[in-house]
């Protein structure tokens, strides 16, 4: 006798609450919804009187998902049993009766039976598809209904805020008044020029409509999403201009967020595209204010919303909406994709979804949407050129990050060629910058390129040992990165969208620089560049940046360490978590900095001499590696993300061993 399959004996119990029975509801006691009678009615001996709210509906038409699905499955079970019994009886009839000459009447009956059988199979297939769709409805829309404010106090928005809130946001005062329209318009324009240009997650028309509605230009009712959209845009624009966590820009940003939170229940309601747009705005603010929100948790919610709504796949051609709607779908997806890749990389964590699970074309960039050369029109739409460049970079970063850090732990064959190819692809991307690209975005992308090259050559799960040329590249790219970001930070007119994650990038660059210099002082400080033979038909070796200062590598190393310290100190004025990064880096660099100063002093006393064979007083490397590991564990509690299991990738003690 064959074993019954899981499809033949389905488990009908579904762990989902149903409506309370009439007796429990009138007595105001908890009802577990057990069928056919709840536990309370059974204990009181009134099991026959237990009647749920679903008894008033016909069988198969219940409002309870569980009861409806159970009745559907029972119906299909009866059909299957009938079909099996009919098949068995037909088979026995064929065995008992000898085959005879088929006549015309039998042929017509056979054709009629075949037609009816085909129709029955179609009905059965339709029933199964409907049942499967009901299960899908149960997993998505039923959850949505349970999180509505009318059914429970725990709305989905409150769940998100409870999971991602690091510190409570002060409530906006009741006497809060909107600023003058001109001030709000200036903040909106700042957002469009510096943030929207990178993440065009909504239409400019929607933002200006929200601005007009809140300021009662047209007198129409204002939706909760419009309140959320405008207040979060003003919060991001204000906080992005802050240079200290005590200045007016930061305080105003927190005030705007507090003003927006009362509208979160409707703005973050799942099942709508507007939820993703609202989450992206909150992610952008969390990158500027890590004291109040966790950006990594928020982008995780946004990615799950993208997957639930199917935005990670372009719809089939026969189901594609109009071009405008399709283009907005793609823009929303790539904005979430770019933020997920960026946030996961700075925290050394896994992506929310892989590239293999996605199939979305880049959004369109029609020439009619391009700005003029001035680029300061408050009514004209912004060009997609900058955003498309960012999307392409994030896709390239995602490719090598997944391969080197997330795919497996097996050593990669011919890893040097792979890394060089990735760096070559990113350099080709940087050579396609349009001439009209603003200087601020050009500098931002150049920093991303240097950061990516250091990240690519750093020790990883699949490439645990760095080649000699890779060590020199990390050394030079780290110095170039710090020289460029130091100039940008000292520029008072800088308006680029820099966030707390840039502090994490500086700390990462500093960690790599210390680790590479720890075990390769003679080679790197003497300027000895190893030769790496290119492979036949393979990519060329990444070029070394040209040192324009003319200083010796000892002086350049000292200046680089000082630049890292100053940058972390400057970031510490804006974000308190950066102070922990600065303290940790200073402790790690203290002993090495002393060695560099002694080496510099010795070189000045012996002018014209070559590489000195003198043994410089140095600290114990084994002791320092253990010290660095302890300090990393301490600082890992100082900023969000370091406690993730993937955080050991930044363990400097392990890295210094891999550089040896």
ZIPE-V643874 format. One record per run of one state. SS is the DSSP state (H for helix, E for strand, L for the rest). FROM is the first residue (numbers start at 1). TO is the last residue. If there is no record, write none. Layout:
ss:SS from:FROM to:TO
ss:SS from:FROM to:TO
//
This chain:
ss:L from:1 to:21
ss:H from:22 to:27
ss:L from:28 to:38
ss:H from:39 to:43
ss:L from:44 to:46
ss:H from:47 to:49
ss:L from:50 to:52
ss:H from:53 to:56
ss:L from:57 to:64
ss:H from:65 to:96
ss:L from:97 to:103
ss:H from:104 to:146
ss:L from:147 to:155
ss:H from:156 to:164
ss:E from:165 to:165
ss:L from:166 to:180
ss:H from:181 to:196
ss:L from:197 to:203
ss:H from:204 to:214
ss:L from:215 to:223
ss:H from:224 to:240
ss:L from:241 to:247
ss:H from:248 to:261
ss:L from:262 to:263
ss:H from:264 to:267
ss:L from:268 to:272
ss:H from:273 to:288
ss:L from:289 to:292
ss:E from:293 to:293
ss:L from:294 to:294
ss:H from:295 to:308
ss:L from:309 to:312
ss:E from:313 to:313
ss:L from:314 to:316
ss:H from:317 to:319
ss:L from:320 to:322
ss:H from:323 to:346
ss:L from:347 to:354
ss:H from:355 to:357
ss:L from:358 to:358
ss:E from:359 to:359
ss:L from:360 to:366
ss:H from:367 to:369
ss:L from:370 to:384
ss:H from:385 to:406
ss:L from:407 to:414
ss:H from:415 to:430
ss:L from:431 to:438
ss:H from:439 to:457
ss:L from:458 to:467
ss:H from:468 to:490
ss:L from:491 to:499
ss:H from:500 to:518
ss:L from:519 to:520
ss:H from:521 to:525
ss:L from:526 to:552
ss:H from:553 to:574
ss:L from:575 to:576
ss:H from:577 to:605
ss:L from:606 to:620
ss:H from:621 to:635
ss:L from:636 to:644
ss:H from:645 to:650
ss:L from:651 to:651
ss:H from:652 to:659
ss:L from:660 to:660
//
